[in-house]
Amino acid sequence: MAAKADDTAVELDVGGRTVRISHPERVMFAARGETKLDLANYYLAVGDGIVRALRERPCMLHRFPDGVAGTKVHQKRLPRGAPDWVETVELHFPRYNRTADELCVTELASVIWAVQMSTVEFHPWNSRRSDTEKPDEWRIDLDPMPDCPFDRVRHVAHVAHEVLDDLGITGYPKTSGGSGLHIYVRIEPNWGFDDVRRAALAFAREVERRAPKDVTTAWWRKDRDPAAVFVDYNQNARDHTIASAYSVRGKDEGTVSTPIRWDEIDDVDPTVFTIATVPARFAELGDLHADIDSKAYRLDQLLQWADRDGRDEPDPGGPD
C-alpha cells in the first residue's frame, strides 16, 4: 500500500532555500506539546548561533522519528534523500575499516533539512572538514556523578575558569542541556586527537588538584566518588561528540545546550533554557559564543603538564 500523502506539509524559506517540513504537527516534546514545526522555528530563531557551532564540522545526528519519547537513531551517515546543496565530509573509521559521509553544515538550510529528517540533537566533531584529524576545539565537560549537587558543578566551573585564566586562555561556557556544564576553547589545529586528549587530561588533573573533594578524573566509573564532578577529558578523543551550543536535547522538556556568561554561573538554572525560552534570550543577548573564533590558543603548557604528570589513562577508543 502506498504511503499516505502528507497534505499538512509546510514550506520554509531558509536563506533562499525552500525546505519542506512534512508532518509539522507531530508532537516532538510531550511536556508542553511542541511540534516538529516548533522545533524548526526554534532553530530558525537561533540560526546564527547554531550554524557557528556546527560550521564545517562533521556532525552526527540524533533523530527521533516518533518524538523524543520514542526511539533515538544515532545517524552518522547522511540520511537518504538529501538535496544536492546539503554538504558532507567523508570520515574513515579505522576500527571497522569503513567510511561514512556525515552532514557538514555550511548554512542554516542544512540544519532545517535535518529537522525535517526528525533530527533533534546535533553532535559535531571538534575538528573541521579541512583537516578532520586536527581538532580546533578543546571541550571541557563538567559531568556530575549521580549524587552530585549542581552547586558543586558551579564551584568546579569557577575552578576551571581560574585554571584557564592562569593559562591565559579564554573559555566559553554553556549548559549541557542536562545536568552538567561545558566550556569550549578554540585551539590552533596543530595537534592530533591523542595530544588534545592528553592536554585535556592534564587540565582535568590540575582542576582536581585544586578541588580534590569536588572533582574526579578516575577512569573507571566504579572508582569515582558518586557525589563528585567528573571532568570528562575523553570528550576530546576521536569521534567522541557532545551536543553543540544551541542544540536541543532529546528530553520531553526540550531543554537546550545554551551559552552563558561566566557571571551567570552562580545563579544559572539549566532547566529554564528550552526551545520555548531560548529564542527570546538569543534575540536579547545575541550569540554569547560569537567571539569564540577570534583567537585560537596553543596547548604547549598543558602538554608540558601532561609530560610532568607522566601517566596516562587507557585509550577509550572511538564509538564507531
Secondary structure, 3 states (H helix, E strand, C coil): CCCCCCCCCEEEEECCEEEEECCCCCEEECCCCEEHHHHHHHHHHCHHHHHHHHCCCEEEEEECCCCCCCCCEEECCCCCCCCCCCCEEEEEECCCCEEEEEEECCCHHHHHHHHHCCEEEEEECCCCCCCCCCCCEEEEEEEECCCCCHHHHHHHHHHHHHHHHHHCCCCEEEECCCCCEEEEEEECCCCCHHHHHHHHHHHHHHHHHHCCCCEECCCCHHHCCCCCEEECHHHHCCCCCCCCCCCECCCCCCEECCECCHHHCCCCCHHHCECCCHHHHHHHHCCCCCCHHHCCECCHHHHHHHHHHCCCCCCCCCCC
